[in-house]
Structures are given as structure tokens and as C-alpha cells.
Amino acid sequence: MKKLALTLMLVLGLAQAPEALAQQGGPKAAQGPKAKAKAPAEGQVKVQVMVVHATDGKVFVDPKLEKLERHLEFLKYSSYEVISTERDALAQDKSTSFAIEGGRKVTVTLLSKDESKARLRVQMYKADKKLVDTTVSVKRGGTFIVAGPKYQGGMLLLPITADY
């Protein structure tokens, strides 16, 4: 999986962190029906993680991905559907975890933040096996896309937004 993510990272010309595909600053990503936002306390970062199923087939880009569409065109897929959206407010060294498709679990930990970016550790597990363990820097108010595992003829992508 690291080879695939690194290949995609190179295609997009991004080399800030392993496994990363794209980063964009700007407005918050669209909210899904499943998401619940917690009000952040002083010093916390609002983190949003979307789970996107990328597949080949009928050309479709979920309207919730409008701000990221230009980054998706570099991938080999033609359809991008948001499956779920999770939100939490994290203090430094605190984590949030949630289940995603395929019997997997994602954990996001806020490592640090400054005026311009937040450093997040993203881990993905299937049972006790660690599939992904990477640290990314996300611009304040920006989104960073992490390549996930293969899933139902495609791939799961995790656009992660950090706002504070």
C-alpha cells in the first residue's frame, strides 16, 4: 500500500508526507448527514475525516468533494462517493477513533499545531494489524488526502480537514 500511495504522491507532485495525496487550504469540507461536530475548546483543533469510495465506472464526483475535485482528476478512478464523515475536536496528544468500511478502524491524533498548520498522526487497523501509520501536516483550514486500502473494486480515500 505504501508503494501505491507513494506512486500517487509522485504523480501529484506532492512530497510532504508518506501516504499523502493532496492538500488544499480554504473553506471547510462539506458536512455529511452522519457527522456530529463538537465545539472545540481553547487550543483544540476541529478535525473532519471523510471516507470516500473511489471506483471506475460512471463518472461521478460527490458534490461534497467539490473543493477537492481538481486533485482527484490525477487518480485512475472516475467515480468518487463520500461514504461517511466523522468530526471531533482534539486537544494536543489526544486521539479520536472510528470504524470505517471493510472492518477497519481509523485513529487520528493531534501531535501539535502552530499558527499555520496542525500535525496529525493517522493510523488504520484491520483487527490488530496496522495497515497505515503516517504523520501529516495539514494547513490551517486545509485538507490533506490520505490513500487508504482497496475496497469493493476501488480504493478508500481519507480527506482530512483541520480547522482552528
Contacts in CASP RR format, 6 or more apart in sequence:
PFRMAT RR
TARGET T0000
AUTHOR 0000-0000-0000
METHOD contacts of the structure
MODEL  1
MKKLALTLMLVLGLAQAPEALAQQGGPKAAQGPKAKAKAPAEGQVKVQVM
VVHATDGKVFVDPKLEKLERHLEFLKYSSYEVISTERDALAQDKSTSFAI
EGGRKVTVTLLSKDESKARLRVQMYKADKKLVDTTVSVKRGGTFIVAGPK
YQGGMLLLPITADY
1 131 0 8 1.000
1 132 0 8 1.000
1 147 0 8 1.000
1 148 0 8 1.000
1 149 0 8 1.000
2 18 0 8 1.000
2 19 0 8 1.000
4 147 0 8 1.000
5 18 0 8 1.000
5 19 0 8 1.000
5 20 0 8 1.000
5 21 0 8 1.000
5 146 0 8 1.000
5 147 0 8 1.000
5 148 0 8 1.000
6 18 0 8 1.000
6 19 0 8 1.000
8 21 0 8 1.000
8 74 0 8 1.000
8 75 0 8 1.000
8 147 0 8 1.000
9 15 0 8 1.000
9 18 0 8 1.000
9 19 0 8 1.000
9 20 0 8 1.000
9 21 0 8 1.000
11 74 0 8 1.000
12 21 0 8 1.000
12 22 0 8 1.000
12 71 0 8 1.000
12 74 0 8 1.000
14 20 0 8 1.000
14 21 0 8 1.000
14 22 0 8 1.000
14 23 0 8 1.000
16 23 0 8 1.000
16 136 0 8 1.000
16 137 0 8 1.000
17 134 0 8 1.000
17 135 0 8 1.000
17 136 0 8 1.000
17 137 0 8 1.000
17 144 0 8 1.000
18 134 0 8 1.000
19 122 0 8 1.000
19 132 0 8 1.000
19 134 0 8 1.000
19 136 0 8 1.000
19 146 0 8 1.000
19 147 0 8 1.000
19 148 0 8 1.000
20 134 0 8 1.000
20 136 0 8 1.000
20 144 0 8 1.000
20 145 0 8 1.000
20 146 0 8 1.000
20 147 0 8 1.000
21 71 0 8 1.000
21 75 0 8 1.000
21 144 0 8 1.000
21 145 0 8 1.000
21 146 0 8 1.000
21 147 0 8 1.000
21 157 0 8 1.000
22 68 0 8 1.000
22 71 0 8 1.000
22 74 0 8 1.000
22 143 0 8 1.000
22 144 0 8 1.000
22 145 0 8 1.000
23 138 0 8 1.000
23 139 0 8 1.000
23 142 0 8 1.000
23 143 0 8 1.000
23 144 0 8 1.000
23 145 0 8 1.000
24 67 0 8 1.000
24 68 0 8 1.000
24 71 0 8 1.000
24 142 0 8 1.000
24 143 0 8 1.000
25 139 0 8 1.000
25 141 0 8 1.000
25 142 0 8 1.000
25 143 0 8 1.000
26 67 0 8 1.000
26 141 0 8 1.000
26 142 0 8 1.000
27 67 0 8 1.000
28 48 0 8 1.000
28 141 0 8 1.000
28 161 0 8 1.000
28 163 0 8 1.000
29 48 0 8 1.000
29 50 0 8 1.000
29 64 0 8 1.000
29 65 0 8 1.000
29 67 0 8 1.000
29 68 0 8 1.000
29 85 0 8 1.000
29 143 0 8 1.000
29 159 0 8 1.000
29 161 0 8 1.000
30 63 0 8 1.000
30 64 0 8 1.000
30 65 0 8 1.000
30 66 0 8 1.000
30 82 0 8 1.000
31 37 0 8 1.000
31 48 0 8 1.000
31 64 0 8 1.000
31 85 0 8 1.000
31 87 0 8 1.000
32 64 0 8 1.000
32 82 0 8 1.000
32 84 0 8 1.000
32 85 0 8 1.000
34 84 0 8 1.000
34 85 0 8 1.000
34 86 0 8 1.000
35 48 0 8 1.000
35 85 0 8 1.000
35 86 0 8 1.000
35 87 0 8 1.000
36 87 0 8 1.000
37 46 0 8 1.000
37 87 0 8 1.000
37 89 0 8 1.000
38 46 0 8 1.000
38 87 0 8 1.000
38 88 0 8 1.000
38 89 0 8 1.000
39 89 0 8 1.000
40 46 0 8 1.000
40 89 0 8 1.000
40 164 0 8 1.000
41 89 0 8 1.000
41 91 0 8 1.000
43 91 0 8 1.000
43 92 0 8 1.000
43 113 0 8 1.000
43 164 0 8 1.000
44 89 0 8 1.000
44 90 0 8 1.000
44 91 0 8 1.000
44 110 0 8 1.000
44 164 0 8 1.000
45 89 0 8 1.000
45 90 0 8 1.000
45 110 0 8 1.000
45 113 0 8 1.000
45 118 0 8 1.000
45 162 0 8 1.000
45 163 0 8 1.000
45 164 0 8 1.000
46 87 0 8 1.000
46 88 0 8 1.000
46 89 0 8 1.000
46 161 0 8 1.000
46 162 0 8 1.000
46 163 0 8 1.000
46 164 0 8 1.000
47 87 0 8 1.000
47 88 0 8 1.000
47 89 0 8 1.000
47 90 0 8 1.000
47 96 0 8 1.000
47 108 0 8 1.000
47 110 0 8 1.000
47 120 0 8 1.000
47 160 0 8 1.000
47 161 0 8 1.000
47 162 0 8 1.000
48 85 0 8 1.000
48 86 0 8 1.000
48 87 0 8 1.000
48 160 0 8 1.000
48 161 0 8 1.000
48 163 0 8 1.000
49 85 0 8 1.000
49 86 0 8 1.000
49 87 0 8 1.000
49 98 0 8 1.000
49 106 0 8 1.000
49 108 0 8 1.000
49 158 0 8 1.000
49 159 0 8 1.000
49 160 0 8 1.000
49 161 0 8 1.000
50 64 0 8 1.000
50 65 0 8 1.000
50 82 0 8 1.000
50 84 0 8 1.000
50 85 0 8 1.000
50 158 0 8 1.000
50 159 0 8 1.000
50 160 0 8 1.000
50 161 0 8 1.000
51 82 0 8 1.000
51 83 0 8 1.000
51 84 0 8 1.000
51 85 0 8 1.000
51 86 0 8 1.000
51 100 0 8 1.000
51 101 0 8 1.000
51 156 0 8 1.000
51 157 0 8 1.000
51 158 0 8 1.000
52 62 0 8 1.000
52 65 0 8 1.000
52 80 0 8 1.000
52 81 0 8 1.000
52 82 0 8 1.000
52 83 0 8 1.000
52 156 0 8 1.000
52 157 0 8 1.000
52 158 0 8 1.000
52 159 0 8 1.000
53 80 0 8 1.000
53 81 0 8 1.000
53 83 0 8 1.000
53 101 0 8 1.000
53 151 0 8 1.000
53 152 0 8 1.000
53 154 0 8 1.000
53 155 0 8 1.000
53 156 0 8 1.000
54 72 0 8 1.000
54 75 0 8 1.000
54 77 0 8 1.000
54 79 0 8 1.000
54 80 0 8 1.000
54 154 0 8 1.000
54 155 0 8 1.000
54 156 0 8 1.000
54 157 0 8 1.000
55 77 0 8 1.000
55 78 0 8 1.000
55 79 0 8 1.000
55 81 0 8 1.000
55 152 0 8 1.000
55 153 0 8 1.000
55 154 0 8 1.000
56 76 0 8 1.000
56 77 0 8 1.000
56 78 0 8 1.000
56 79 0 8 1.000
56 153 0 8 1.000
56 154 0 8 1.000
57 78 0 8 1.000
57 79 0 8 1.000
58 78 0 8 1.000
58 79 0 8 1.000
59 78 0 8 1.000
59 79 0 8 1.000
60 78 0 8 1.000
60 79 0 8 1.000
60 80 0 8 1.000
60 81 0 8 1.000
61 69 0 8 1.000
61 72 0 8 1.000
61 79 0 8 1.000
61 80 0 8 1.000
62 80 0 8 1.000
62 81 0 8 1.000
62 82 0 8 1.000
64 82 0 8 1.000
64 85 0 8 1.000
65 72 0 8 1.000
65 80 0 8 1.000
65 82 0 8 1.000
65 159 0 8 1.000
67 143 0 8 1.000
68 143 0 8 1.000
68 145 0 8 1.000
68 159 0 8 1.000
71 145 0 8 1.000
72 80 0 8 1.000
77 154 0 8 1.000
77 155 0 8 1.000
80 157 0 8 1.000
83 100 0 8 1.000
83 101 0 8 1.000
83 156 0 8 1.000
84 100 0 8 1.000
86 96 0 8 1.000
86 98 0 8 1.000
88 96 0 8 1.000
88 108 0 8 1.000
90 96 0 8 1.000
90 108 0 8 1.000
90 109 0 8 1.000
90 110 0 8 1.000
91 110 0 8 1.000
92 110 0 8 1.000
92 111 0 8 1.000
92 112 0 8 1.000
92 113 0 8 1.000
93 109 0 8 1.000
93 110 0 8 1.000
93 111 0 8 1.000
94 109 0 8 1.000
94 110 0 8 1.000
95 107 0 8 1.000
95 108 0 8 1.000
95 109 0 8 1.000
95 110 0 8 1.000
96 107 0 8 1.000
96 108 0 8 1.000
97 105 0 8 1.000
97 106 0 8 1.000
97 107 0 8 1.000
97 108 0 8 1.000
98 105 0 8 1.000
98 106 0 8 1.000
99 105 0 8 1.000
100 106 0 8 1.000
100 124 0 8 1.000
100 156 0 8 1.000
101 151 0 8 1.000
101 152 0 8 1.000
101 156 0 8 1.000
102 126 0 8 1.000
102 151 0 8 1.000
103 126 0 8 1.000
104 124 0 8 1.000
104 125 0 8 1.000
104 126 0 8 1.000
104 131 0 8 1.000
104 149 0 8 1.000
105 124 0 8 1.000
105 125 0 8 1.000
105 126 0 8 1.000
106 122 0 8 1.000
106 123 0 8 1.000
106 124 0 8 1.000
106 125 0 8 1.000
106 158 0 8 1.000
107 121 0 8 1.000
107 122 0 8 1.000
107 123 0 8 1.000
107 124 0 8 1.000
107 125 0 8 1.000
108 120 0 8 1.000
108 121 0 8 1.000
108 122 0 8 1.000
108 123 0 8 1.000
108 160 0 8 1.000
109 120 0 8 1.000
109 121 0 8 1.000
109 123 0 8 1.000
110 118 0 8 1.000
110 119 0 8 1.000
110 120 0 8 1.000
111 119 0 8 1.000
111 120 0 8 1.000
111 121 0 8 1.000
111 135 0 8 1.000
112 118 0 8 1.000
112 119 0 8 1.000
113 119 0 8 1.000
113 140 0 8 1.000
113 162 0 8 1.000
113 164 0 8 1.000
115 140 0 8 1.000
116 139 0 8 1.000
116 140 0 8 1.000
117 137 0 8 1.000
117 138 0 8 1.000
117 139 0 8 1.000
117 140 0 8 1.000
117 162 0 8 1.000
118 137 0 8 1.000
118 138 0 8 1.000
118 140 0 8 1.000
118 162 0 8 1.000
118 164 0 8 1.000
119 135 0 8 1.000
119 136 0 8 1.000
119 137 0 8 1.000
119 138 0 8 1.000
120 135 0 8 1.000
120 136 0 8 1.000
120 137 0 8 1.000
120 138 0 8 1.000
120 144 0 8 1.000
120 160 0 8 1.000
120 162 0 8 1.000
121 133 0 8 1.000
121 134 0 8 1.000
121 135 0 8 1.000
122 132 0 8 1.000
122 133 0 8 1.000
122 134 0 8 1.000
122 135 0 8 1.000
122 136 0 8 1.000
122 146 0 8 1.000
122 158 0 8 1.000
122 160 0 8 1.000
123 130 0 8 1.000
123 132 0 8 1.000
123 133 0 8 1.000
124 130 0 8 1.000
124 131 0 8 1.000
124 132 0 8 1.000
124 133 0 8 1.000
124 148 0 8 1.000
124 149 0 8 1.000
125 131 0 8 1.000
126 149 0 8 1.000
131 148 0 8 1.000
131 149 0 8 1.000
132 146 0 8 1.000
132 148 0 8 1.000
132 149 0 8 1.000
134 146 0 8 1.000
136 144 0 8 1.000
136 146 0 8 1.000
136 160 0 8 1.000
137 144 0 8 1.000
138 144 0 8 1.000
138 160 0 8 1.000
138 161 0 8 1.000
138 162 0 8 1.000
139 162 0 8 1.000
140 162 0 8 1.000
140 163 0 8 1.000
140 164 0 8 1.000
141 161 0 8 1.000
141 162 0 8 1.000
141 163 0 8 1.000
141 164 0 8 1.000
142 161 0 8 1.000
142 162 0 8 1.000
142 163 0 8 1.000
143 159 0 8 1.000
143 160 0 8 1.000
143 161 0 8 1.000
144 159 0 8 1.000
144 160 0 8 1.000
145 157 0 8 1.000
145 158 0 8 1.000
145 159 0 8 1.000
145 160 0 8 1.000
146 157 0 8 1.000
146 158 0 8 1.000
146 160 0 8 1.000
147 155 0 8 1.000
147 157 0 8 1.000
147 158 0 8 1.000
148 155 0 8 1.000
148 156 0 8 1.000
148 157 0 8 1.000
148 158 0 8 1.000
149 155 0 8 1.000
149 156 0 8 1.000
150 156 0 8 1.000
END
